[in-house]
Amino acid sequence: MLAFCAEHGITADIEPLPSARVNEALERLARGDVRHCFVLDLSDLD
């Protein structure tokens, strides 16, 4: 499936968030205020 998507330019709509905003992401999920998939950027964690 991943190869098919790559060949046909099919991508997912995502909303990247820094890890510091994880609480905001959880609140928005609870409210149903999410149009895309959240992707937490964990690069700021040690």
CHARMM-style PDB file with segment names, atoms N, HN, CA, C and O in Angstrom:
ATOM      1  N   MET     1       0.821  -1.187   0.000  1.00  0.00      PROA
ATOM      2  CA  MET     1       0.000   0.000   0.000  1.00  0.00      PROA
ATOM      3  C   MET     1       0.871   1.259   0.000  1.00  0.00      PROA
ATOM      4  O   MET     1       0.554   2.235  -0.680  1.00  0.00      PROA
ATOM      5  N   LEU     2       1.962   1.236   0.760  1.00  0.00      PROA
ATOM      6  HN  LEU     2       2.219   0.443   1.313  1.00  0.00      PROA
ATOM      7  CA  LEU     2       2.834   2.409   0.780  1.00  0.00      PROA
ATOM      8  C   LEU     2       3.461   2.664  -0.587  1.00  0.00      PROA
ATOM      9  O   LEU     2       3.596   3.816  -1.001  1.00  0.00      PROA
ATOM     10  N   ALA     3       3.839   1.617  -1.279  1.00  0.00      PROA
ATOM     11  HN  ALA     3       3.730   0.682  -0.943  1.00  0.00      PROA
ATOM     12  CA  ALA     3       4.406   1.779  -2.622  1.00  0.00      PROA
ATOM     13  C   ALA     3       3.365   2.367  -3.569  1.00  0.00      PROA
ATOM     14  O   ALA     3       3.685   3.245  -4.369  1.00  0.00      PROA
ATOM     15  N   PHE     4       2.127   1.895  -3.487  1.00  0.00      PROA
ATOM     16  HN  PHE     4       1.867   1.181  -2.837  1.00  0.00      PROA
ATOM     17  CA  PHE     4       1.053   2.419  -4.334  1.00  0.00      PROA
ATOM     18  C   PHE     4       0.855   3.911  -4.072  1.00  0.00      PROA
ATOM     19  O   PHE     4       0.762   4.705  -5.007  1.00  0.00      PROA
ATOM     20  N   CYS     5       0.794   4.281  -2.804  1.00  0.00      PROA
ATOM     21  HN  CYS     5       0.870   3.636  -2.044  1.00  0.00      PROA
ATOM     22  CA  CYS     5       0.613   5.694  -2.450  1.00  0.00      PROA
ATOM     23  C   CYS     5       1.770   6.540  -2.965  1.00  0.00      PROA
ATOM     24  O   CYS     5       1.559   7.635  -3.486  1.00  0.00      PROA
ATOM     25  N   ALA     6       2.983   6.037  -2.822  1.00  0.00      PROA
ATOM     26  HN  ALA     6       3.155   5.147  -2.399  1.00  0.00      PROA
ATOM     27  CA  ALA     6       4.154   6.777  -3.298  1.00  0.00      PROA
ATOM     28  C   ALA     6       4.109   6.954  -4.810  1.00  0.00      PROA
ATOM     29  O   ALA     6       4.427   8.032  -5.312  1.00  0.00      PROA
ATOM     30  N   GLU     7       3.724   5.927  -5.533  1.00  0.00      PROA
ATOM     31  HN  GLU     7       3.465   5.051  -5.124  1.00  0.00      PROA
ATOM     32  CA  GLU     7       3.663   6.003  -6.997  1.00  0.00      PROA
ATOM     33  C   GLU     7       2.602   6.979  -7.474  1.00  0.00      PROA
ATOM     34  O   GLU     7       2.752   7.584  -8.535  1.00  0.00      PROA
ATOM     35  N   HSD     8       1.534   7.140  -6.708  1.00  0.00      PROA
ATOM     36  HN  HSD     8       1.412   6.648  -5.846  1.00  0.00      PROA
ATOM     37  CA  HSD     8       0.406   7.967  -7.141  1.00  0.00      PROA
ATOM     38  C   HSD     8       0.307   9.294  -6.399  1.00  0.00      PROA
ATOM     39  O   HSD     8      -0.676  10.020  -6.547  1.00  0.00      PROA
ATOM     40  N   GLY     9       1.326   9.610  -5.600  1.00  0.00      PROA
ATOM     41  HN  GLY     9       2.124   9.020  -5.480  1.00  0.00      PROA
ATOM     42  CA  GLY     9       1.355  10.901  -4.921  1.00  0.00      PROA
ATOM     43  C   GLY     9       0.275  11.069  -3.865  1.00  0.00      PROA
ATOM     44  O   GLY     9      -0.157  12.192  -3.602  1.00  0.00      PROA
ATOM     45  N   ILE    10      -0.165   9.990  -3.263  1.00  0.00      PROA
ATOM     46  HN  ILE    10       0.186   9.078  -3.477  1.00  0.00      PROA
ATOM     47  CA  ILE    10      -1.192  10.050  -2.228  1.00  0.00      PROA
ATOM     48  C   ILE    10      -0.503  10.303  -0.884  1.00  0.00      PROA
ATOM     49  O   ILE    10       0.390   9.558  -0.481  1.00  0.00      PROA
ATOM     50  N   THR    11      -0.926  11.349  -0.213  1.00  0.00      PROA
ATOM     51  HN  THR    11      -1.651  11.955  -0.540  1.00  0.00      PROA
ATOM     52  CA  THR    11      -0.323  11.706   1.073  1.00  0.00      PROA
ATOM     53  C   THR    11      -1.415  11.916   2.112  1.00  0.00      PROA
ATOM     54  O   THR    11      -2.599  11.985   1.782  1.00  0.00      PROA
ATOM     55  N   ALA    12      -1.010  12.013   3.345  1.00  0.00      PROA
ATOM     56  HN  ALA    12      -0.048  11.957   3.612  1.00  0.00      PROA
ATOM     57  CA  ALA    12      -1.934  12.273   4.444  1.00  0.00      PROA
ATOM     58  C   ALA    12      -1.842  13.738   4.843  1.00  0.00      PROA
ATOM     59  O   ALA    12      -0.773  14.345   4.767  1.00  0.00      PROA
ATOM     60  N   ASP    13      -2.963  14.301   5.265  1.00  0.00      PROA
ATOM     61  HN  ASP    13      -3.831  13.808   5.326  1.00  0.00      PROA
ATOM     62  CA  ASP    13      -2.959  15.654   5.813  1.00  0.00      PROA
ATOM     63  C   ASP    13      -2.601  15.538   7.289  1.00  0.00      PROA
ATOM     64  O   ASP    13      -3.271  14.843   8.053  1.00  0.00      PROA
ATOM     65  N   ILE    14      -1.545  16.222   7.671  1.00  0.00      PROA
ATOM     66  HN  ILE    14      -1.000  16.786   7.050  1.00  0.00      PROA
ATOM     67  CA  ILE    14      -1.098  16.151   9.059  1.00  0.00      PROA
ATOM     68  C   ILE    14      -0.981  17.548   9.627  1.00  0.00      PROA
ATOM     69  O   ILE    14      -0.883  18.532   8.894  1.00  0.00      PROA
ATOM     70  N   GLU    15      -0.991  17.615  10.939  1.00  0.00      PROA
ATOM     71  HN  GLU    15      -1.070  16.815  11.534  1.00  0.00      PROA
ATOM     72  CA  GLU    15      -0.747  18.865  11.643  1.00  0.00      PROA
ATOM     73  C   GLU    15       0.382  18.599  12.628  1.00  0.00      PROA
ATOM     74  O   GLU    15       0.145  18.025  13.691  1.00  0.00      PROA
ATOM     75  N   PRO    16       1.605  19.003  12.297  1.00  0.00      PROA
ATOM     76  CA  PRO    16       2.716  18.762  13.215  1.00  0.00      PROA
ATOM     77  C   PRO    16       2.654  19.704  14.412  1.00  0.00      PROA
ATOM     78  O   PRO    16       2.374  20.895  14.270  1.00  0.00      PROA
ATOM     79  N   LEU    17       2.916  19.157  15.576  1.00  0.00      PROA
ATOM     80  HN  LEU    17       3.143  18.190  15.691  1.00  0.00      PROA
ATOM     81  CA  LEU    17       2.932  19.947  16.808  1.00  0.00      PROA
ATOM     82  C   LEU    17       4.190  19.602  17.595  1.00  0.00      PROA
ATOM     83  O   LEU    17       4.603  18.442  17.624  1.00  0.00      PROA
ATOM     84  N   PRO    18       4.807  20.603  18.238  1.00  0.00      PROA
ATOM     85  CA  PRO    18       5.933  20.287  19.121  1.00  0.00      PROA
ATOM     86  C   PRO    18       5.412  19.549  20.349  1.00  0.00      PROA
ATOM     87  O   PRO    18       4.244  19.691  20.712  1.00  0.00      PROA
ATOM     88  N   SER    19       6.255  18.778  20.975  1.00  0.00      PROA
ATOM     89  HN  SER    19       7.204  18.663  20.680  1.00  0.00      PROA
ATOM     90  CA  SER    19       5.819  17.968  22.113  1.00  0.00      PROA
ATOM     91  C   SER    19       5.272  18.822  23.257  1.00  0.00      PROA
ATOM     92  O   SER    19       4.455  18.340  24.041  1.00  0.00      PROA
ATOM     93  N   ALA    20       5.699  20.057  23.365  1.00  0.00      PROA
ATOM     94  HN  ALA    20       6.363  20.449  22.728  1.00  0.00      PROA
ATOM     95  CA  ALA    20       5.220  20.936  24.432  1.00  0.00      PROA
ATOM     96  C   ALA    20       3.726  21.231  24.298  1.00  0.00      PROA
ATOM     97  O   ALA    20       3.106  21.688  25.259  1.00  0.00      PROA
ATOM     98  N   ARG    21       3.142  20.982  23.141  1.00  0.00      PROA
ATOM     99  HN  ARG    21       3.645  20.611  22.361  1.00  0.00      PROA
ATOM    100  CA  ARG    21       1.726  21.262  22.920  1.00  0.00      PROA
ATOM    101  C   ARG    21       0.866  20.004  22.960  1.00  0.00      PROA
ATOM    102  O   ARG    21      -0.240  19.996  22.419  1.00  0.00      PROA
ATOM    103  N   VAL    22       1.356  18.943  23.591  1.00  0.00      PROA
ATOM    104  HN  VAL    22       2.254  18.949  24.030  1.00  0.00      PROA
ATOM    105  CA  VAL    22       0.613  17.688  23.646  1.00  0.00      PROA
ATOM    106  C   VAL    22      -0.716  17.869  24.377  1.00  0.00      PROA
ATOM    107  O   VAL    22      -1.713  17.268  23.976  1.00  0.00      PROA
ATOM    108  N   ASN    23      -0.760  18.674  25.431  1.00  0.00      PROA
ATOM    109  HN  ASN    23       0.049  19.162  25.756  1.00  0.00      PROA
ATOM    110  CA  ASN    23      -2.021  18.896  26.143  1.00  0.00      PROA
ATOM    111  C   ASN    23      -3.056  19.575  25.255  1.00  0.00      PROA
ATOM    112  O   ASN    23      -4.239  19.235  25.297  1.00  0.00      PROA
ATOM    113  N   GLU    24      -2.611  20.526  24.460  1.00  0.00      PROA
ATOM    114  HN  GLU    24      -1.651  20.802  24.425  1.00  0.00      PROA
ATOM    115  CA  GLU    24      -3.515  21.179  23.508  1.00  0.00      PROA
ATOM    116  C   GLU    24      -4.076  20.159  22.522  1.00  0.00      PROA
ATOM    117  O   GLU    24      -5.266  20.178  22.209  1.00  0.00      PROA
ATOM    118  N   ALA    25      -3.224  19.280  22.041  1.00  0.00      PROA
ATOM    119  HN  ALA    25      -2.257  19.264  22.295  1.00  0.00      PROA
ATOM    120  CA  ALA    25      -3.672  18.256  21.094  1.00  0.00      PROA
ATOM    121  C   ALA    25      -4.726  17.363  21.736  1.00  0.00      PROA
ATOM    122  O   ALA    25      -5.736  17.052  21.106  1.00  0.00      PROA
ATOM    123  N   LEU    26      -4.504  16.948  22.978  1.00  0.00      PROA
ATOM    124  HN  LEU    26      -3.682  17.201  23.490  1.00  0.00      PROA
ATOM    125  CA  LEU    26      -5.471  16.085  23.668  1.00  0.00      PROA
ATOM    126  C   LEU    26      -6.797  16.805  23.904  1.00  0.00      PROA
ATOM    127  O   LEU    26      -7.861  16.202  23.768  1.00  0.00      PROA
ATOM    128  N   GLU    27      -6.739  18.083  24.254  1.00  0.00      PROA
ATOM    129  HN  GLU    27      -5.875  18.572  24.364  1.00  0.00      PROA
ATOM    130  CA  GLU    27      -7.964  18.864  24.450  1.00  0.00      PROA
ATOM    131  C   GLU    27      -8.747  18.981  23.143  1.00  0.00      PROA
ATOM    132  O   GLU    27      -9.970  18.842  23.129  1.00  0.00      PROA
ATOM    133  N   ARG    28      -8.042  19.235  22.066  1.00  0.00      PROA
ATOM    134  HN  ARG    28      -7.049  19.348  22.078  1.00  0.00      PROA
ATOM    135  CA  ARG    28      -8.718  19.360  20.762  1.00  0.00      PROA
ATOM    136  C   ARG    28      -9.303  18.034  20.322  1.00  0.00      PROA
ATOM    137  O   ARG    28     -10.379  18.003  19.724  1.00  0.00      PROA
ATOM    138  N   LEU    29      -8.613  16.931  20.607  1.00  0.00      PROA
ATOM    139  HN  LEU    29      -7.739  16.956  21.092  1.00  0.00      PROA
ATOM    140  CA  LEU    29      -9.175  15.619  20.288  1.00  0.00      PROA
ATOM    141  C   LEU    29     -10.468  15.394  21.067  1.00  0.00      PROA
ATOM    142  O   LEU    29     -11.443  14.885  20.514  1.00  0.00      PROA
ATOM    143  N   ALA    30     -10.485  15.768  22.340  1.00  0.00      PROA
ATOM    144  HN  ALA    30      -9.693  16.182  22.789  1.00  0.00      PROA
ATOM    145  CA  ALA    30     -11.675  15.593  23.168  1.00  0.00      PROA
ATOM    146  C   ALA    30     -12.844  16.435  22.661  1.00  0.00      PROA
ATOM    147  O   ALA    30     -13.997  16.012  22.748  1.00  0.00      PROA
ATOM    148  N   ARG    31     -12.553  17.627  22.132  1.00  0.00      PROA
ATOM    149  HN  ARG    31     -11.616  17.971  22.061  1.00  0.00      PROA
ATOM    150  CA  ARG    31     -13.597  18.510  21.593  1.00  0.00      PROA
ATOM    151  C   ARG    31     -14.037  18.113  20.195  1.00  0.00      PROA
ATOM    152  O   ARG    31     -15.061  18.597  19.712  1.00  0.00      PROA
ATOM    153  N   GLY    32     -13.287  17.245  19.539  1.00  0.00      PROA
ATOM    154  HN  GLY    32     -12.455  16.851  19.932  1.00  0.00      PROA
ATOM    155  CA  GLY    32     -13.591  16.893  18.151  1.00  0.00      PROA
ATOM    156  C   GLY    32     -13.153  17.963  17.176  1.00  0.00      PROA
ATOM    157  O   GLY    32     -13.679  18.046  16.066  1.00  0.00      PROA
ATOM    158  N   ASP    33     -12.193  18.784  17.578  1.00  0.00      PROA
ATOM    159  HN  ASP    33     -11.766  18.716  18.479  1.00  0.00      PROA
ATOM    160  CA  ASP    33     -11.707  19.907  16.772  1.00  0.00      PROA
ATOM    161  C   ASP    33     -10.422  19.520  16.037  1.00  0.00      PROA
ATOM    162  O   ASP    33      -9.418  20.228  16.111  1.00  0.00      PROA
ATOM    163  N   VAL    34     -10.466  18.402  15.336  1.00  0.00      PROA
ATOM    164  HN  VAL    34     -11.282  17.827  15.276  1.00  0.00      PROA
ATOM    165  CA  VAL    34      -9.285  17.921  14.626  1.00  0.00      PROA
ATOM    166  C   VAL    34      -9.692  17.578  13.193  1.00  0.00      PROA
ATOM    167  O   VAL    34     -10.588  16.765  12.969  1.00  0.00      PROA
ATOM    168  N   ARG    35      -9.030  18.200  12.241  1.00  0.00      PROA
ATOM    169  HN  ARG    35      -8.301  18.860  12.423  1.00  0.00      PROA
ATOM    170  CA  ARG    35      -9.312  17.913  10.830  1.00  0.00      PROA
ATOM    171  C   ARG    35      -8.228  17.042  10.204  1.00  0.00      PROA
ATOM    172  O   ARG    35      -8.438  16.426   9.160  1.00  0.00      PROA
ATOM    173  N   HSD    36      -7.082  17.001  10.847  1.00  0.00      PROA
ATOM    174  HN  HSD    36      -6.911  17.502  11.696  1.00  0.00      PROA
ATOM    175  CA  HSD    36      -5.946  16.247  10.324  1.00  0.00      PROA
ATOM    176  C   HSD    36      -5.423  15.316  11.403  1.00  0.00      PROA
ATOM    177  O   HSD    36      -5.884  15.344  12.544  1.00  0.00      PROA
ATOM    178  N   CYS    37      -4.478  14.509  11.038  1.00  0.00      PROA
ATOM    179  HN  CYS    37      -4.103  14.486  10.111  1.00  0.00      PROA
ATOM    180  CA  CYS    37      -3.783  13.683  12.038  1.00  0.00      PROA
ATOM    181  C   CYS    37      -2.735  14.545  12.719  1.00  0.00      PROA
ATOM    182  O   CYS    37      -2.006  15.288  12.061  1.00  0.00      PROA
ATOM    183  N   PHE    38      -2.664  14.444  14.023  1.00  0.00      PROA
ATOM    184  HN  PHE    38      -3.256  13.841  14.558  1.00  0.00      PROA
ATOM    185  CA  PHE    38      -1.597  15.127  14.741  1.00  0.00      PROA
ATOM    186  C   PHE    38      -0.328  14.293  14.646  1.00  0.00      PROA
ATOM    187  O   PHE    38      -0.366  13.066  14.730  1.00  0.00      PROA
ATOM    188  N   VAL    39       0.787  14.974  14.470  1.00  0.00      PROA
ATOM    189  HN  VAL    39       0.818  15.971  14.401  1.00  0.00      PROA
ATOM    190  CA  VAL    39       2.098  14.333  14.530  1.00  0.00      PROA
ATOM    191  C   VAL    39       2.904  15.135  15.536  1.00  0.00      PROA
ATOM    192  O   VAL    39       3.220  16.304  15.315  1.00  0.00      PROA
ATOM    193  N   LEU    40       3.233  14.479  16.653  1.00  0.00      PROA
ATOM    194  HN  LEU    40       2.976  13.530  16.832  1.00  0.00      PROA
ATOM    195  CA  LEU    40       4.025  15.166  17.674  1.00  0.00      PROA
ATOM    196  C   LEU    40       5.495  15.088  17.317  1.00  0.00      PROA
ATOM    197  O   LEU    40       6.034  14.009  17.071  1.00  0.00      PROA
ATOM    198  N   ASP    41       6.134  16.240  17.292  1.00  0.00      PROA
ATOM    199  HN  ASP    41       5.696  17.117  17.492  1.00  0.00      PROA
ATOM    200  CA  ASP    41       7.571  16.325  17.015  1.00  0.00      PROA
ATOM    201  C   ASP    41       8.299  16.152  18.341  1.00  0.00      PROA
ATOM    202  O   ASP    41       8.286  17.050  19.183  1.00  0.00      PROA
ATOM    203  N   LEU    42       8.923  15.019  18.523  1.00  0.00      PROA
ATOM    204  HN  LEU    42       8.934  14.289  17.840  1.00  0.00      PROA
ATOM    205  CA  LEU    42       9.606  14.707  19.772  1.00  0.00      PROA
ATOM    206  C   LEU    42      11.088  15.070  19.749  1.00  0.00      PROA
ATOM    207  O   LEU    42      11.827  14.688  20.656  1.00  0.00      PROA
ATOM    208  N   SER    43      11.529  15.794  18.736  1.00  0.00      PROA
ATOM    209  HN  SER    43      10.929  16.104  17.999  1.00  0.00      PROA
ATOM    210  CA  SER    43      12.943  16.126  18.622  1.00  0.00      PROA
ATOM    211  C   SER    43      13.412  17.070  19.720  1.00  0.00      PROA
ATOM    212  O   SER    43      14.613  17.196  19.955  1.00  0.00      PROA
ATOM    213  N   ASP    44      12.472  17.738  20.397  1.00  0.00      PROA
ATOM    214  HN  ASP    44      11.496  17.636  20.206  1.00  0.00      PROA
ATOM    215  CA  ASP    44      12.875  18.671  21.451  1.00  0.00      PROA
ATOM    216  C   ASP    44      13.032  17.979  22.812  1.00  0.00      PROA
ATOM    217  O   ASP    44      13.375  18.636  23.795  1.00  0.00      PROA
ATOM    218  N   LEU    45      12.792  16.689  22.881  1.00  0.00      PROA
ATOM    219  HN  LEU    45      12.514  16.156  22.082  1.00  0.00      PROA
ATOM    220  CA  LEU    45      12.972  15.942  24.126  1.00  0.00      PROA
ATOM    221  C   LEU    45      14.398  15.403  24.221  1.00  0.00      PROA
ATOM    222  O   LEU    45      15.014  15.048  23.217  1.00  0.00      PROA
ATOM    223  N   ASP    46      14.891  15.353  25.416  1.00  0.00      PROA
ATOM    224  HN  ASP    46      14.390  15.641  26.233  1.00  0.00      PROA
ATOM    225  CA  ASP    46      16.248  14.801  25.608  1.00  0.00      PROA
ATOM    226  C   ASP    46      16.153  13.407  26.136  1.00  0.00      PROA
ATOM    227  OT1 ASP    46      17.176  12.763  26.367  1.00  0.00      PROA
TER     228      ASP     46
END
